[in-house]
């Protein structure tokens, strides 16, 4: 029995590589008795580049990712895999997310001005969780740095640290 080898004919995007196909054909013609050509396994993707044109509008009325996924008939994991894999899909998603946030922002403004009846706590909770809004917290930090320690001997430094920590010097 001859040598056994395998050749993966898919590149990272699932398209057949001409070089890999040529290599597989050469192996078949050469001394190898068994050659296994391995390709991508599993169900074909439902991804279609035409979705990119529709995606922003699918978020335009404040929809969330789960709502859009339900309409597309896909799982959230698949959606975010497409976001990582297809740049045009990622760009469309970002535009859609901006439209969704804008819709919710307008609703909040209408609620604040009395033009719409909203539940403020629910609106705030939604904005913090979906769009990473946070409460603004102002912090003032005051520090005093004793630069004289650089000029001290190791023994004097140890004594000074003991004084600052409120304990006796460990000589």
TITIMI-193916 format. One line per 10 residues: number of its first residue (from 0); for each residue x, y, z of N, C-alpha, C, O, CB. Coordinates in pm, whole numbers, plus 32768, in hexadecimal, padded with zeros to 4 digits. Glycine has a CB too. Layout:
NUM	X:Y:Z:X:Y:Z:X:Y:Z:X:Y:Z:X:Y:Z | ...
REM end
This chain:
0	8055:7F89:8000:8000:8000:8000:8058:807C:8000:80BE:807E:8046:7FA0:8000:807A | 8034:80E2:7FB4:8084:815B:7FA9:8070:81B7:801F:8026:8199:807C:8061:81A4:7F2A | 80B4:8229:801A:80A8:828D:8084:801E:82CC:8081:7FDC:82CE:801A:8115:82F8:8075 | 7FF4:82FF:80F5:7F73:8341:8101:7F8B:83D3:8124:7FDA:83F1:817D:7F18:82FD:816C | 7F48:842B:80DF:7F55:84B9:80FE:7ECD:84FB:80E9:7E74:84C1:80AA:7FC3:84FE:80A6 | 7EC0:8575:811E:7E43:85BF:810A:7E65:864B:80DD:7ED1:867F:80FC:7DEB:85C2:818C | 7E0B:8688:8093:7E1D:8710:8063:7D9D:875B:807F:7D31:872F:8058:7E41:8713:7FCA | 7DA8:87CE:80C4:7D34:8822:80DE:7D2C:8887:806B:7D87:88D7:8058:7D3D:886A:816A | 7CBF:8882:801F:7CB5:88D9:7FAA:7C6C:895B:7FC8:7C50:89A8:7F6C:7C6E:8890:7F3A | 7C4D:8975:8047:7C09:89F2:806A:7C69:8A51:80AC:7CB7:8A2A:8103:7B92:89D7:80C5
10	7C63:8AD1:8083:7CAF:8B35:80CB:7C57:8B69:813B:7BED:8B30:8155:7CDF:8BA9:806C | 7C7E:8BD4:817F:7C35:8C03:81F4:7BA9:8C36:81D3:7B57:8C45:822D:7C83:8C6F:8238 | 7B8B:8C50:8155:7B06:8C80:8131:7AB0:8C13:80F3:7A42:8C2F:80C3:7B12:8CF4:80D2 | 7AE0:8B96:80F3:7A90:8B28:80C0:7A94:8B19:802A:7A46:8ACC:7FF2:7A05:8B38:80EC | 7AEB:8B61:7FE6:7AF5:8B56:7F55:7B66:8AF7:7F32:7BCE:8AF5:7F74:7B0B:8BE1:7F14 | 7B52:8AAB:7ECB:7BB9:8A4B:7EA3:7C36:8A95:7E75:7C2F:8AF5:7E29:7B86:89EF:7E33 | 7CA8:8A67:7EA5:7D28:8AA1:7E7F:7D5E:8A55:7E06:7D6A:89DB:7E09:7D8E:8A9D:7EF6 | 7D80:8A9D:7D9B:7DB4:8A5E:7D21:7E33:8A0F:7D3E:7E45:89A1:7D0A:7DCF:8AC8:7CB6 | 7E89:8A46:7D91:7F06:8A01:7DB1:7EEB:897D:7DF9:7F2E:8919:7DDE:7F60:8A5A:7E07 | 7E8A:897C:7E52:7E6A:8901:7E9D:7E2D:8898:7E40:7E48:8821:7E4F:7E09:8921:7F11
20	7DDA:88C3:7DE2:7D9E:8865:7D83:7E0A:8827:7D2B:7E0A:87AE:7D13:7D33:88AB:7D2C | 7E68:887B:7CFA:7ED6:8847:7CA8:7F2A:87E3:7CF6:7F51:877B:7CC1:7F2F:88BA:7C76 | 7F45:8803:7D77:7F93:87AA:7DCB:7F4A:8724:7DDC:7F89:86BB:7DD5:7FAD:87EA:7E55 | 7EC8:8728:7DF0:7E7B:86AC:7E00:7E82:8658:7D81:7E91:85DE:7D88:7DE9:86CC:7E23 | 7E77:8698:7D0C:7E7E:864F:7C8E:7F08:8611:7C79:7F13:85A1:7C49:7E5D:86AC:7C19 | 7F72:865C:7C9E:7FFA:8627:7C92:800D:85AD:7CEB:804D:854C:7CC3:8061:8693:7CB6 | 7FD6:85B4:7D63:7FE3:8544:7DC1:7F9B:84C8:7D8D:7FCB:8458:7D9B:7FAC:856B:7E4B | 7F28:84DE:7D50:7EDB:846E:7D1A:7F2B:842A:7CAB:7F2B:83AF:7CA0:7E51:849E:7CE4 | 7F6F:847B:7C58:7FBC:8445:7BE7:8041:840A:7C14:807B:83B9:7BCB:7FD4:84B2:7B81 | 8073:842F:7C89:80F6:8401:7CB6:80EC:837D:7D02:8090:832E:7CEB:8138:846A:7D0F
30	814B:8365:7D5B:8157:82E5:7D9F:80EF:82CF:7E0D:80E6:8261:7E43:81DF:82DA:7DDA | 80A1:8333:7E2E:8041:8324:7E9B:7FC8:82D3:7E6D:7F89:82F2:7E07:8014:83AE:7ECF | 7FAA:826C:7EB8:7F38:8217:7E94:7EB6:8250:7ECA:7E4D:8244:7E8A:7F4D:8189:7EC8 | 7EBB:828E:7F3F:7E43:82C3:7F7F:7E53:8358:7F99:7EAA:8380:7FE6:7E25:8277:8002 | 7E01:83A9:7F5A:7E03:8438:7F72:7D77:8461:7F9B:7D15:8444:7F55:7E33:8487:7EF3 | 7D6C:84A5:800B:7CEC:84D4:803C:7CE7:856B:802A:7D3E:85B1:805E:7CD4:84AD:80D1 | 7C85:859C:7FE3:7C75:862B:7FD0:7C0E:8659:8036:7B9C:862C:8036:7C49:864E:7F3C | 7C3A:86B5:808E:7BE6:86E0:80FD:7BB7:876E:80E1:7C08:87C5:80BF:7C33:86D7:8184 | 7B39:8785:80F0:7B02:880A:80DE:7AB5:8833:815A:7AB8:87ED:81BF:7AA7:8811:8062 | 7A71:88A3:8153:7A24:88D4:81C3:79AD:8877:81DA:7969:884F:817C:79F4:8964:81AB
40	7997:8854:8258:7929:87FC:8279:78B8:884D:82B6:78CD:88BE:82E3:7956:878D:82DA | 7843:8815:82B6:77D0:8857:82F6:7772:8894:828F:7786:888B:8216:7800:88C2:8355 | 770C:88D1:82C6:76A3:890D:8275:76D8:8989:822D:7724:89D6:8268:7629:8932:82CC | 76B1:899D:81B0:76DA:8A17:816A:76A1:8A92:81B1:7636:8A8C:81ED:76AB:8A13:80D6 | 76E8:8B01:81A9:76BC:8B7B:81EE:7641:8BB7:81AA:762F:8BAB:8131:772D:8BE1:81F2 | 75EE:8BF9:81F9:757B:8C41:81C4:75A2:8CD0:819E:7551:8D1C:816A:7508:8C43:822B | 7621:8CF2:81B8:764C:8D7C:819F:763D:8DA0:810C:765C:8D51:80B2:76DD:8D8E:81C9 | 760D:8E19:80F6:75FF:8E50:8071:7626:8EE3:807B:75F1:8F2B:80D0:756C:8E3D:8037 | 767F:8F0F:8026:76AF:8F9A:802B:763E:9000:801B:764B:9072:8046:7718:8FB1:7FBF | 75CF:8FD7:7FDF:755E:9032:7FCD:751F:9058:8053:74D8:90BD:805B:74F5:8FF1:7F72
50	7538:9008:80BC:7503:9028:8140:753D:90AC:8174:74FD:90F1:81C3:7522:8FB7:81A2 | 75B4:90CD:8148:75F7:9146:8179:75A7:91C4:815A:75A6:9222:81A9:7682:9151:813B | 7565:91C5:80E9:7514:923A:80C4:7497:9244:811A:7466:92B2:8133:74EE:9233:802F | 7462:91D2:8148:73E8:91D0:8198:7401:91E6:822D:73AA:9218:8274:73A0:914E:8184 | 7475:91C0:825B:7490:91BB:82EA:7478:923F:8335:7434:923C:839C:751C:9191:82FF | 74AC:92B1:8308:7493:932C:8355:73FE:9349:8369:73D6:9373:83D5:74D5:93A1:830F | 73AF:9334:8303:7320:934F:830E:72DB:92F0:8370:7274:9312:83A9:72DE:9343:8286 | 7315:927A:8384:72DA:921A:83E1:72EA:9247:8472:72A4:9215:84CA:731A:9190:83CD | 7346:92A5:848B:735B:92DB:8512:731B:9365:8523:731C:939C:8592:73F1:92E5:852F | 72E3:939D:84B9:72BA:942A:84B7:724E:944F:851B:7243:94C5:853E:728B:944C:8430
60	71FF:93F0:854B:7195:940F:85AB:71BB:93E0:8637:7164:93BC:8687:7112:93CE:8580 | 723D:93E0:8654:726C:93BD:86D9:727C:9328:86F2:728E:92FE:8764:720E:93F4:873D | 7276:92D8:8688:7280:9247:8699:7306:921F:86D4:7369:9266:86C9:726B:9201:8615 | 7305:91AA:8713:737E:9172:874F:73B2:9102:86F5:736F:90D9:8696:7362:913C:87DF | 742A:90D0:8714:7464:9062:86C7:7409:8FE7:86C9:73F3:8FAB:8660:74EF:903F:86FE | 73D3:8FBD:873E:737B:8F48:873B:7300:8F59:86E1:72D3:8EFA:86A2:734D:8F29:87C7 | 72CA:8FD2:86DB:7258:8FEB:8683:727F:8FDD:85F0:7236:8FA2:85A0:721D:9077:869E | 72F1:9014:85CD:7321:900B:8543:7341:8F79:8520:7321:8F4B:84B3:739E:9065:852E | 7380:8F32:857D:739F:8EA5:8565:7320:8E53:854F:731C:8DFD:84F7:73EF:8E6B:85DC | 72B9:8E6E:859E:723B:8E27:858C:7201:8E40:8501:71CC:8DE5:84C2:71D5:8E52:85F8
70	720C:8EBC:84D3:71DA:8EDD:844D:722D:8E9A:83DF:71F7:8E71:8378:71D9:8F76:8439 | 72B1:8E8F:83F6:7308:8E4F:8394:7301:8DB6:839C:7328:8D70:833F:7398:8E7C:83A8 | 72CF:8D83:840C:72C7:8CF2:841E:734D:8CB4:8440:736B:8C43:8419:7291:8CB1:83A1 | 73A0:8CFF:848B:7424:8CCD:84B3:7437:8CDE:8549:73EC:8D27:858A:7495:8D17:8465 | 749A:8C9A:8580:74BD:8CA7:860D:751A:8D1E:8621:7560:8D48:85C4:74FF:8C24:8641 | 751B:8D54:869C:7575:8DC4:86BA:7607:8DA1:86A2:7655:8DF5:8675:7563:8DF2:874A | 762E:8D24:86BF:76B9:8CFB:86A8:76DD:8D07:8615:774B:8D32:85F2:76CF:8C6B:86D8 | 7680:8CDF:85BE:7696:8CEA:852E:76A2:8D7D:8506:76F9:8DA1:84B7:7622:8CA6:84DF | 764B:8DD1:853D:764E:8E60:851F:76D7:8E9A:8540:7713:8EDF:84ED:75E1:8EAA:856D | 7709:8E7F:85B8:7789:8EBA:85E1:77FF:8E78:859A:7869:8EB6:858C:779A:8EAD:8679
80	77F0:8DFD:856D:7857:8DBE:851A:7860:8E06:8493:78CD:8E1C:845F:7839:8D26:8504 | 77ED:8E2B:845B:77EB:8E78:83DF:782A:8F01:83F3:7870:8F33:839C:775B:8E86:83AB | 7811:8F3E:8468:784B:8FC1:8486:78E3:8FB6:8486:7928:9010:8455:7818:8FF6:850F | 791A:8F48:84BD:79AB:8F34:84C1:79E3:8F10:8438:7A53:8F37:8416:79CF:8EC7:8527 | 7998:8EC5:83E9:79CA:8E8E:836B:79BC:8EED:82F5:7A17:8EF6:82A2:7982:8E0F:834C | 794D:8F34:82EC:792F:8F87:8277:7932:901B:829C:78DC:904B:82E5:78A6:8F61:823B | 7996:9062:8268:79A6:90F0:828A:792B:9143:8264:7900:9199:82B1:7A21:9129:8245 | 78F2:9129:81EE:787E:9178:81C4:7806:915F:821F:77B7:91BA:8237:7859:9156:8132 | 77F9:90E5:8253:778D:90C7:82B1:77A6:910F:8336:774A:9145:8373:7781:902D:82C8 | 7824:9110:8362:784A:9156:83DD:782C:91EA:83D1:77F5:9226:842E:78E0:9140:83FC
90	784F:9227:8361:7835:92B6:834C:779F:92D3:834D:7773:9336:8387:7873:92E5:82C6 | 7750:927D:830D:76BF:928E:830A:7683:9280:8396:7626:92C8:83BA:767E:9229:82AB | 76B9:9222:83E3:768B:920E:846D:76A7:928C:84C0:7651:92B8:850D:76D0:9193:84AD | 771F:92C6:84B2:7741:933E:84FD:76E3:93B1:84DA:76B8:93FC:8532:77D2:9367:84E3 | 76C3:93C0:8459:7665:9428:8430:75DA:940D:846B:7597:9469:849B:765C:9430:8395 | 75B2:9390:8467:7531:936B:84A1:752A:9384:8536:74C5:93B4:8569:7514:92DA:8485 | 7596:9364:857C:759C:937B:860C:7591:9410:862B:754F:9437:868C:761E:9341:8647 | 75D1:9464:85D9:75C4:94F5:85EB:7534:9523:85D6:7503:9578:8620:7621:953F:858A | 74F0:94EA:8572:7464:950E:855A:740C:94E3:85CE:73B0:952B:85F5:7432:94CE:84D8 | 7427:946E:8606:73DA:943E:8678:73EF:9499:86F1:738E:94BD:8735:7403:93AD:869B
100	746C:94BD:870C:7489:9516:877D:7448:959F:8767:7414:95DB:87C5:7521:9526:8790 | 744B:95D0:86EC:740C:9652:86CD:7376:964C:86E6:733C:96AB:871B:7428:967A:863A | 7337:95DE:86C2:72A7:95CE:86D8:7288:95D5:876E:722C:961A:8799:7274:9548:869D | 72D6:958C:87BD:72C0:958A:884D:72E1:9612:888C:729F:963B:88EB:7315:951C:888F | 7345:9658:8857:7369:96DC:888A:72F7:973E:8871:72D5:978E:88C8:73EB:970E:8849 | 72BD:9739:87FA:724B:9791:87D9:71D5:9774:8835:718F:97CF:8861:7222:977F:8746 | 71BE:96F3:8851:7151:96CD:88AB:716A:9708:8936:710E:973B:8975:7144:9632:88B3 | 71E6:9701:8966:7208:9739:89E9:71F4:97CF:89EE:71C2:9805:8A50:7296:9718:8A0D | 721C:9812:8983:720A:98A4:897C:7175:98C7:897A:714A:9924:89BD:7251:98DE:88FF | 7128:987B:892E:7097:9893:8929:7059:987C:89B3:6FFE:98C4:89DC:7053:9837:88C0
110	708A:9817:89FB:7058:97FE:8A82:707F:986D:8AE2:7030:9893:8B38:708C:977A:8AB5 | 70F8:98A0:8AD5:7128:990B:8B2D:70DD:998D:8B17:70CC:99DC:8B74:71BD:9921:8B19 | 70AF:99A5:8A9C:7067:9A21:8A7E:6FD0:9A11:8A8A:6F85:9A70:8A73:708A:9A4F:89F2 | 6FA3:999A:8AAF:6F14:9982:8AC2:6EC8:9963:8A42:6E4D:995A:8A44:6ED7:99F9:8B01 | 6F0E:9952:89D3:6ECC:9933:8953:6EA9:989F:8948:6E55:9879:88F6:6F24:995B:88DE | 6EE8:984B:8999:6ECB:97BB:8999:6ECA:978D:8A2A:6F13:97C1:8A7E:6F34:976B:8945 | 6E76:9729:8A45:6E70:96F2:8ACB:6ECB:9677:8AD0:6EB1:9613:8A8E:6DDD:96CE:8AF3 | 6F35:9681:8B1F:6F93:9611:8B2B:6FAA:95F3:8BBF:6F8B:9644:8C16:701A:9630:8AE4 | 6FE1:957F:8BD9:700E:955A:8C60:70A2:957E:8C68:70F5:9538:8C2E:6FF5:94C0:8C7F | 70C6:95E9:8CAE:7152:9615:8CB0:71B5:95A9:8CDC:721E:959A:8C9F:715F:968C:8D0B
120	7194:9560:8D45:71F1:94F9:8D76:7208:948D:8D0D:7279:945F:8CFB:71BB:94BA:8DF8 | 719F:9466:8CC9:71AB:9400:8C5F:7200:9436:8BEC:7254:93EF:8BB6:7120:93D5:8C2C | 71E7:94B3:8BC8:7234:94F0:8B5B:72C8:94F7:8B80:731E:94D3:8B2F:71FE:957D:8B3A | 72E7:9524:8BF9:7373:952F:8C26:73B5:94A6:8C29:7425:9496:8BFB:737A:9571:8CB3 | 736F:9442:8C5F:73A3:93B9:8C65:73C4:9386:8BD9:742C:9349:8BC4:733E:935B:8CAB | 736A:939F:8B7B:737E:9376:8AF0:73FA:93B9:8AB4:744C:9376:8A75:7302:9398:8A9A | 7409:943B:8AC8:747A:9484:8A8E:7500:9457:8ACA:7563:944C:8A83:7468:951A:8AA2 | 7501:943C:8B4C:757D:9410:8B8D:75A5:9385:8B5D:761B:936B:8B46:756C:9411:8C26 | 7546:932D:8B4E:7566:92A3:8B2A:757B:928E:8A95:75D3:9241:8A6E:74F9:9248:8B59 | 752F:92D0:8A42:753B:92BA:89B1:75A5:9311:8970:75E7:92E7:8912:74B7:92D3:896E
130	75B5:938B:89A3:760C:93EB:895F:7680:941A:89B6:76C3:947C:8995:75BC:9462:8931 | 7697:93D5:8A24:770A:93EE:8A7D:770B:947B:8AB8:7775:94B3:8AD3:778B:93D8:8A31 | 7693:94B3:8ACC:768D:9535:8B0E:76B0:9520:8BA1:7695:94B7:8BDA:7600:9576:8AFE | 76EE:9585:8BDF:7710:957D:8C6C:76EF:9601:8CB1:76E1:9669:8C70:77A6:955A:8C7F | 76E3:95FB:8D34:76D4:9675:8D81:775C:96B9:8D86:77C3:9676:8D90:769D:9659:8E11 | 775C:973A:8D7E:77D9:9784:8D85:77FF:9791:8E18:77B1:97C2:8E69:77CC:9810:8D40 | 7875:9765:8E39:78A7:976C:8EC1:7925:97C2:8EC0:7986:97A5:8E7B:78C3:96DD:8EFB | 7921:982C:8F0E:7995:9884:8F14:79E9:985B:8F8C:79B7:9850:8FFB:796A:991A:8F1F | 7A67:9844:8F74:7AC3:981D:8FDE:7B33:9882:8FE6:7B6F:98A8:8F82:7AFA:978E:8FC6 | 7B4F:98AD:9060:7BBD:9908:9078:7C22:98BC:90CB:7C03:988C:9138:7B8D:998D:90BF
140	7C9B:98B2:9098:7D04:986A:90DE:7D71:98CE:9103:7DA4:9918:90AE:7D3D:97F6:9087 | 7D93:98CE:9183:7DFE:9924:91B3:7E6A:98CC:91ED:7E4D:9872:923D:7DCA:998B:921C | 7EE4:98E4:91C6:7F52:9893:91F8:7FC8:98ED:921A:7FE0:9953:91D9:7F7C:9828:9191 | 800F:98C4:9281:8089:990A:92A6:80FB:98A7:9294:80F6:9837:92C7:8083:9941:933A | 8160:98D0:924D:81D0:9878:9231:824A:98AE:927A:8270:9922:926C:81EB:986C:9199 | 8286:9857:92C9:82FE:987C:9313:8376:9853:92BF:839D:97DF:92BD:8301:9837:93A2 | 83B0:98B6:927A:8422:9899:9222:84A5:9891:926F:850C:986A:9237:842D:9902:91B7 | 84A1:98B6:92EE:851C:98B2:933D:854B:9823:9353:85C0:980D:9374:8507:98F7:93C3 | 84F4:97C1:9343:8519:9736:935A:8587:9709:92FB:85D4:96AE:931D:849F:96DC:934B | 8590:9744:9288:85F7:971E:9227:8683:973F:9259:86E5:96FD:9235:85DE:9763:91A1
150	868B:97A6:92AD:870D:97D1:92E0:8731:978E:9365:879F:97A1:9398:870E:9866:92F2 | 86D5:973F:939C:86ED:9700:941E:873E:967F:9410:873F:963F:93A7:866A:96E2:9463 | 8780:965D:947C:87C5:95DD:9480:875B:9570:9497:86ED:958F:94C5:8833:95DA:94F2 | 877A:94F3:9477:8718:9488:948B:86E7:947F:951C:8672:9462:9533:8755:9403:9462 | 873F:9498:957D:8717:9491:960A:86B4:9501:962B:8650:94EC:966F:8793:949A:9666 | 86D2:957B:95F9:8679:95ED:9613:85F2:95D9:95CF:858A:95FC:9606:86BA:9671:95E3 | 85F4:959F:9557:8577:9583:950E:8520:9522:955C:84A7:9535:9569:8594:954B:9481 | 855F:94B9:9590:8518:9453:95DE:84DA:9493:965B:8468:9474:967E:8578:93DF:9605 | 8525:94EB:969D:84F3:952F:9714:847C:9588:96F0:8418:958B:9737:8563:9582:9755 | 8489:95D2:9680:841E:962D:9654:839F:95DF:9631:8330:960B:9651:844C:9681:95DA
160	83AE:956C:95EF:8339:9518:95CD:82F5:94E9:964D:827A:94EB:9657:8364:949D:9577 | 8344:94C1:96AF:830C:9497:9730:82BD:9507:9772:8253:94EF:97AB:837A:9469:978D | 82F1:9582:976A:82AC:95F6:97A3:8227:960F:975B:81C1:962A:979B:8304:9673:979A | 822A:9606:96D6:81B0:961F:9688:8146:95B5:96A0:80CE:95D1:969E:81D0:9626:95F3 | 8171:953C:96B7:8112:94CE:96D1:80E9:94C9:9764:8095:9476:978A:814F:9448:96A7 | 8124:9521:97B6:80FD:9529:9841:8134:94BA:9897:80F4:9490:98F7:806A:9529:984B | 81A8:948C:9877:81E4:9425:98CB:8277:9448:98E3:82B1:949E:98A2:81D7:9399:9889 | 82AC:9402:9941:8337:941A:9967:8394:93EE:98F8:8374:9392:98AC:835A:93D2:99E9 | 8403:942C:98ED:8468:9408:988B:84A0:9380:98AD:84BE:9363:9921:84D9:9471:9885 | 84AE:932D:9846:84E3:92A5:9858:8577:92A7:9835:859D:928F:97C3:8495:923D:9800
170	85CB:92C2:9898:865A:92CD:987E:869E:924B:9899:8718:9241:9888:8697:933A:98D1
REM end
